[in-house]
Amino acid sequence: MTLEIIDDMNKKVKLLMVVIMSLIFLFLIYNSFIPIPHYTKCKDKKVYRYRFTISKIDSLRDSVYVKKIGGALNYFGLKNVECLDTLDKKSVLMIKNSLDSLNTTLKWKLIRDGLYINKNGEIGFYEVRALGAEAMLSVDNYITKFDWGEGKSLNSVIDTASFIGLGSSFYKDKNHIYEYYGMAYGGYLSIFGKADYKTFEVIGDAYARDKNHIYAERTGVLEQVDYKTFTSVFGIGAYAKDKNGYYWWGDKIDTSNYKVPEIKAAIDALNRK
């Protein structure tokens, strides 16, 4: 093989390498601005190669949310990308372990009726809070401030010696009535200032009354019911009745549903009162 042929081959190899490197460079530049779908063994959706990472990218109206789930090694295929479900479980478990450890350190102790106190003298109202998508795990949580944690501290308001549960989601001490609004991912405690303290009483699993109004937990005053004849009983959930008919969470039940087994059982219990 002559030197001319070898030299020509070397030039072609160099040219090919330049073309390949240029294409790789252009790809990387392009991928710095435009996500490219990445298909995993788990068939996860919305996973992309993007800026030398593997990322989950979600868009909501005008906002874009980018969550890195793999680094450069994953990007170049030198390391497998874990399934989103596995990553989520690991993340949620890490959060749970951290919160459990904090609760253990604080040494929460029961006072009464859902009210606790920790080693620092801080008062907290107990709830179970879900963690992760589809509530995959749960953790003990202690509410220490009113109104989504933006109000006053429980320490500055609640009289622990007189605090008691009334039933439903209502509580009271010698000064105030309180309502707990529970939700899967964490609720809140508030002062139920709209009620008359002296005449307030719980009359079922989801209802209360005072001298002025009927109240449903969560929704407050029920203007649409007949105050004088409205009644409910414990053990049947959010069913109630007045002279005009029967109710579920304050909404009137259509007469066509009276024979539904669950509704019929509740109506029978109300009629026995």
C-alpha positions as CSV (number, residue, x, y, z in Angstrom):
1,M,0.0,0.0,0.0
2,T,1.5,3.3,-1.1
3,L,2.0,6.3,1.2
4,E,-0.5,8.2,-1.0
5,I,-3.3,5.7,-0.3
6,I,-2.5,5.6,3.4
7,D,-2.5,9.4,3.6
8,D,-5.9,9.5,1.7
9,M,-7.4,7.0,4.1
10,N,-6.2,8.9,7.1
11,K,-7.8,12.1,5.7
12,K,-11.1,10.3,5.2
13,V,-11.0,8.9,8.7
14,K,-10.3,12.3,10.1
15,L,-13.1,13.8,8.0
16,L,-15.5,11.1,9.3
17,M,-14.5,11.8,12.9
18,V,-15.0,15.5,12.4
19,V,-18.5,14.8,10.9
20,I,-19.4,12.5,13.8
21,M,-18.1,14.9,16.4
22,S,-19.9,17.8,14.7
23,L,-23.2,15.8,14.7
24,I,-22.7,14.9,18.4
25,F,-22.0,18.5,19.2
26,L,-25.0,19.7,17.2
27,F,-27.2,17.1,19.0
28,L,-26.0,18.3,22.4
29,I,-26.6,21.9,21.5
30,Y,-30.1,21.0,20.2
31,N,-30.8,19.0,23.4
32,S,-29.8,21.9,25.6
33,F,-32.9,23.7,24.4
34,I,-35.3,20.9,23.1
35,P,-36.1,17.8,25.3
36,I,-35.9,14.5,23.5
37,P,-38.2,11.6,24.6
38,H,-36.4,8.9,26.6
39,Y,-38.0,5.5,26.7
40,T,-37.4,3.5,29.8
41,K,-38.0,-0.2,30.6
42,C,-40.8,1.0,32.9
43,K,-42.5,2.8,30.0
44,D,-42.7,5.9,32.1
45,K,-44.3,8.9,30.4
46,K,-43.0,12.5,30.1
47,V,-39.4,11.3,30.6
48,Y,-36.8,13.1,28.4
49,R,-33.1,13.5,27.7
50,Y,-32.4,17.1,28.5
51,R,-29.3,19.1,29.2
52,F,-27.1,16.1,30.0
53,T,-29.7,14.7,32.4
54,I,-32.7,12.4,32.3
55,S,-35.6,14.5,33.5
56,K,-39.4,14.2,34.0
57,I,-41.0,17.3,32.4
58,D,-44.6,18.3,33.1
59,S,-46.3,21.4,31.7
60,L,-49.3,23.1,33.3
61,R,-50.7,26.0,31.3
62,D,-47.8,28.4,31.0
63,S,-45.6,26.7,33.5
64,V,-43.1,23.9,33.0
65,Y,-41.8,21.7,35.8
66,V,-38.5,19.9,35.3
67,K,-37.5,17.2,37.8
68,K,-34.1,15.5,37.4
69,I,-34.2,11.8,37.8
70,G,-30.8,10.9,36.3
71,G,-27.4,12.5,35.7
72,A,-24.8,12.4,32.9
73,L,-24.1,8.7,33.3
74,N,-27.8,8.0,32.8
75,Y,-27.9,10.4,29.9
76,F,-25.1,8.6,28.0
77,G,-26.5,5.2,28.8
78,L,-23.7,4.2,31.2
79,K,-26.2,3.7,34.1
80,N,-29.8,2.5,34.1
81,V,-32.6,5.0,34.9
82,E,-34.8,3.9,37.8
83,C,-38.6,3.7,37.3
84,L,-40.5,6.8,38.4
85,D,-42.6,4.7,40.8
86,T,-39.4,3.4,42.5
87,L,-37.9,6.9,42.8
88,D,-41.1,8.3,44.2
89,K,-41.3,5.6,46.8
90,K,-37.7,6.2,47.8
91,S,-38.3,10.0,48.1
92,V,-41.5,9.5,50.1
93,L,-39.9,7.0,52.4
94,M,-37.0,9.4,53.0
95,I,-39.5,12.1,54.0
96,K,-41.4,9.8,56.3
97,N,-38.3,8.6,58.0
98,S,-37.2,12.2,58.6
99,L,-40.6,13.2,60.0
100,D,-40.8,10.1,62.2
101,S,-37.3,10.8,63.5
102,L,-38.3,14.4,64.3
103,N,-41.4,13.3,66.1
104,T,-39.4,10.8,68.2
105,T,-36.9,13.5,69.1
106,L,-39.7,15.8,70.2
107,K,-41.3,13.1,72.4
108,W,-44.9,14.0,71.9
109,K,-47.2,13.0,74.8
110,L,-51.0,12.9,74.9
111,I,-52.8,15.5,77.0
112,R,-56.3,14.5,76.0
113,D,-58.7,14.3,73.1
114,G,-56.1,14.6,70.3
115,L,-54.1,17.3,72.0
116,Y,-50.4,16.6,72.6
117,I,-47.4,18.3,74.1
118,N,-43.7,17.9,73.2
119,K,-40.6,18.0,75.3
120,N,-40.2,21.7,74.5
121,G,-43.7,22.5,75.9
122,E,-45.2,23.1,72.4
123,I,-48.9,22.0,72.0
124,G,-49.9,20.1,68.9
125,F,-53.2,18.7,67.6
126,Y,-52.7,15.2,66.3
127,E,-53.6,14.0,62.8
128,V,-52.4,11.4,60.3
129,R,-51.1,13.0,57.1
130,A,-50.7,11.1,53.8
131,L,-47.5,11.2,51.8
132,G,-46.8,10.7,48.1
133,A,-49.1,10.1,45.2
134,E,-52.1,8.1,46.0
135,A,-51.3,8.4,49.7
136,M,-48.7,5.6,49.5
137,L,-47.5,6.2,53.0
138,S,-48.7,8.1,56.1
139,V,-47.0,9.9,59.0
140,D,-48.1,11.3,62.3
141,N,-48.4,15.1,62.2
142,Y,-49.0,17.6,65.0
143,I,-50.7,20.9,64.1
144,T,-49.1,23.6,66.3
145,K,-50.7,26.8,64.7
146,F,-54.2,27.7,63.7
147,D,-55.4,28.2,60.1
148,W,-53.0,26.3,57.9
149,G,-50.1,27.1,60.1
150,E,-50.4,30.8,59.5
151,G,-52.4,31.8,62.6
152,K,-51.6,32.0,66.3
153,S,-49.8,29.1,68.1
154,L,-52.0,26.7,69.9
155,N,-50.0,27.5,73.1
156,S,-51.2,31.1,73.0
157,V,-54.9,30.2,72.7
158,I,-55.9,26.8,74.0
159,D,-56.5,26.1,77.7
160,T,-55.3,22.5,78.0
161,A,-56.9,21.8,81.3
162,S,-60.4,22.3,79.9
163,F,-59.9,21.2,76.3
164,I,-62.4,18.4,75.3
165,G,-63.8,16.8,72.2
166,L,-67.5,17.4,71.6
167,G,-67.9,14.8,68.8
168,S,-67.9,15.2,65.0
169,S,-65.0,17.6,64.3
170,F,-65.7,20.0,67.1
171,Y,-63.7,20.7,70.3
172,K,-63.9,23.3,73.1
173,D,-62.1,24.7,76.1
174,K,-63.3,27.2,78.6
175,N,-62.8,30.1,76.1
176,H,-63.5,28.9,72.6
177,I,-65.1,26.3,70.3
178,Y,-62.7,24.8,67.8
179,E,-63.2,22.9,64.5
180,Y,-60.7,20.5,62.9
181,Y,-60.9,20.4,59.1
182,G,-59.3,17.1,58.2
183,M,-57.9,16.2,54.8
184,A,-55.7,13.3,53.5
185,Y,-52.6,15.4,53.0
186,G,-53.0,17.5,56.2
187,G,-55.8,19.6,57.7
188,Y,-56.1,22.6,59.9
189,L,-57.5,23.6,63.3
190,S,-59.5,26.9,63.6
191,I,-61.4,28.8,66.2
192,F,-65.1,28.3,65.4
193,G,-66.1,31.9,66.3
194,K,-69.4,32.0,64.4
195,A,-71.2,29.8,67.0
196,D,-72.7,30.8,70.3
197,Y,-70.4,29.3,72.9
198,K,-73.0,28.8,75.7
199,T,-75.7,27.0,73.6
200,F,-73.4,25.1,71.1
201,E,-73.9,21.3,71.0
202,V,-73.0,18.5,68.6
203,I,-76.1,16.6,67.5
204,G,-74.7,13.9,65.3
205,D,-71.7,12.6,63.4
206,A,-71.5,15.7,61.2
207,Y,-73.8,18.3,62.7
208,A,-74.1,20.8,65.6
209,R,-76.5,23.5,66.7
210,D,-76.7,26.6,68.9
211,K,-79.5,29.0,69.7
212,N,-79.2,30.5,66.2
213,H,-78.2,28.0,63.6
214,I,-77.6,24.4,62.4
215,Y,-74.0,23.7,61.4
216,A,-72.4,21.0,59.3
217,E,-68.8,20.2,59.8
218,R,-66.7,21.7,57.0
219,T,-69.5,23.7,55.4
220,G,-70.7,25.8,58.4
221,V,-74.2,27.3,58.7
222,L,-77.1,25.4,56.9
223,E,-79.5,28.1,55.8
224,Q,-81.7,25.7,53.8
225,V,-82.9,23.5,56.7
226,D,-85.7,24.0,59.2
227,Y,-84.0,24.9,62.4
228,K,-86.8,23.8,64.8
229,T,-87.3,20.3,63.4
230,F,-83.7,19.5,62.2
231,T,-82.2,16.5,63.9
232,S,-79.5,13.8,63.4
233,V,-78.2,10.9,65.4
234,F,-74.8,9.4,66.1
235,G,-73.6,6.3,64.2
236,I,-75.2,7.0,60.8
237,G,-72.7,9.5,59.3
238,A,-73.8,12.7,57.7
239,Y,-77.5,11.9,57.5
240,A,-80.2,14.1,59.0
241,K,-83.8,15.1,58.7
242,D,-86.2,18.0,59.2
243,K,-90.0,18.4,58.5
244,N,-89.2,18.9,54.8
245,G,-87.2,15.7,54.2
246,Y,-83.9,13.9,54.7
247,Y,-80.4,15.2,54.1
248,W,-76.8,14.1,53.4
249,W,-74.1,16.6,54.3
250,G,-76.9,19.3,54.3
251,D,-78.1,18.5,50.8
252,K,-81.6,17.2,50.5
253,I,-81.9,13.6,49.4
254,D,-84.1,12.9,46.4
255,T,-87.1,10.8,47.3
256,S,-86.2,8.3,44.5
257,N,-83.2,7.3,46.6
258,Y,-85.1,6.5,49.8
259,K,-85.0,2.8,49.1
260,V,-81.2,2.6,48.6
261,P,-80.1,0.2,51.4
262,E,-77.6,2.6,53.1
263,I,-80.0,5.6,52.9
264,K,-83.0,3.5,54.0
265,A,-81.0,2.3,57.1
266,A,-80.2,5.9,58.0
267,I,-83.8,7.0,57.5
268,D,-85.0,4.2,59.7
269,A,-82.5,5.3,62.4
270,L,-83.6,8.9,62.2
271,N,-87.3,7.9,62.4
272,R,-86.7,5.9,65.5
273,K,-85.4,8.9,67.4
